[in-house]
């Protein structure tokens, strides 16, 4: 470097750069602290500083820049650099400093042997001190020693000897050291810089400085680069030429950096092995796994990890991973490909043995491309299943393509290809169709192929995924057709259910479908036939007895075979979303069958659908049965606990079973009076997605009920009518799925639309009578009692109560009792009303139905008051009799009184007859005078 004499100190002979000191982006604060020591030294006192940082953090550049600034300020600068290759040479650093302090024209330097202590230790130490002292006579002195941790022992001793003898001399000593470098030899760092040095720790650069080094504008890319390198300047410089357009900084690395880092830790026992193991394991790096993968004894591994943590190469945490992704990638790039693949396969095996999640094991299997690992296929498929569930189909496809590299039987290859088609369908539908055709071409064993295709249909929620599954299953069924009905029936059955559940319109006619496949001999086919006959009976709405009978046959056969893997005899039909939704709606009225259904659904394996938690289906079925029986508190506990598990899997708003659980809970909360909780849950739901599913129809019904209950009657009425239209569009005539007409009729009455209410009640009674089950029929009769008048209304409600007492539906019975008691109270039958309403209050409280219990209690109090004579008459007129008599005396007709008091004309007539009798008058003409006399007698008291 060209130099010139400093004009302010002509005798100093200091070398200074002609150009300004180079700028270090982001290091202005650290350089400011170093230059802040200049006035102290220029004032005649010594000062010292230590600049520490991890490998590549810019210690040397900071020292060189500080030296250049010192030269500009009039210092004589002497620099020395520690080197690993020279650390065994005594006096190496001291000799560098002495050579730098040579003054032009001065007497020759003493021999190196004298300076290195060969001629005598005390003389050599004193000689070095005199050299420094003589240099200070020419001006202030800047002694910079880079990499002091690599200095030889004698040089360290010389610096320690010097430090205590230059306290009153203008000397600035600046040392640099790798942070956390293990101390060795007999001289400590503080011995060389004193007890109170200025300590400067170089941390990673910020976004702005990183962007400047990379030549980028500040922004997301620069921030990502800084994160990948930790803002380490050397790593940033190595990253820069690799930062091509579209590159992800977190995936880049430099084999040269990997080689340098490996070399630098060679001096520490077992550190290279631990370093490479950490690079292979990545985020899976734990102490046990690091030690086992590195093949190092635990105590030796602990010592190596401790060293690497102190050097900031590994993070100081329970998971000692590499500090920066760029470092990890660099170490991997420096590793031969075969070595990497073998180590990743070993890491995968270790993680699998430790019970790590499939996706973590699969991440290493993806890198072990050249290694055959037969057990890897199941792990890769599980991980792909989870990846699709979490919205990462591209990752799932990678896992499944890796699985296809293994040696697979035709059956397993078909299963993997179908699963791959499902994943690819999310981002490449044409490619998925090719995968399906490839899978069909691999069909070998018929039973195995049918089982795999059935499992594929069970694993899909609906929508476009279901369409792909139906298409694939149809192609496989056509391939299996030559084996006759028994070979293909279970698959066709599941295909039929999937199509029925995903259609926006009515499903295909089952009776036409069945005729193509009779007679049937296979047990699985017989079970499927019974189940689909039950479903056909449900859709037609013709006979509850037939539907329950067919369901019972299907349940009695489920689980009867030991070959469940091949023919699905473990209740898979009942796990299918569409079938489960309708089966539970029918069987909820049959406690014995509910227990059997839950046993069939309570399987040990995980559900086919990844969104459905283990044990969710029997829990939901039990909750539906409890809700139907009126045990609202216990039902809500089932639904709430299950909903939390669906939330954890992200399936509450997407999975049909999750949606059904949410809808059932909303309905339960409406009956419990928990309107705010129901509103909050509905706000989370998606009323647009999967319009063809019955579960979303139930969600619409639940919202309609909530809106009516909270005063938004018009909106609730529209929801309930929409629910009915959708059911009709699906061809669903079963009245017990959702009693939408009963609640729509009530809303119509509240809106003053009596004709609509009457029409809905008539439709409901006809449908329920045709179906023949107690709960729907009792509910319809209750609705009929609301729209009829007088004796017809009372007869309908009495019949509803009689019918509902034969069913487990206590809530519907409490509702019917409340309506009858209210009617009896209006008709002046207070004694009957009190008994009826007392039962209603007791039963609704047992159910936990607080809104219904409050209403029944209010009606009960009103009935009891009606039996209490009015205090302002002596003839014992009840309050209602007195009120009607006064209105009649004022000239109002019976019709006008009935309209004003919301009573029937018959009720008004009954109350007036009672008033005539108690007042001792023959009729209406004498009513005014009799009431006046009664009032005068009361006032005269």
Beta strands, then each sheet from edge to edge (+ up, - down):
strand 1: 3-4
strand 2: 16-17
strand 3: 47-53
strand 4: 76-81
strand 5: 141-146
strand 6: 171-178
strand 7: 198-201
sheet 1: 1+ 2-
sheet 2: 4+ 5+ 6+ 3+ 7+
end
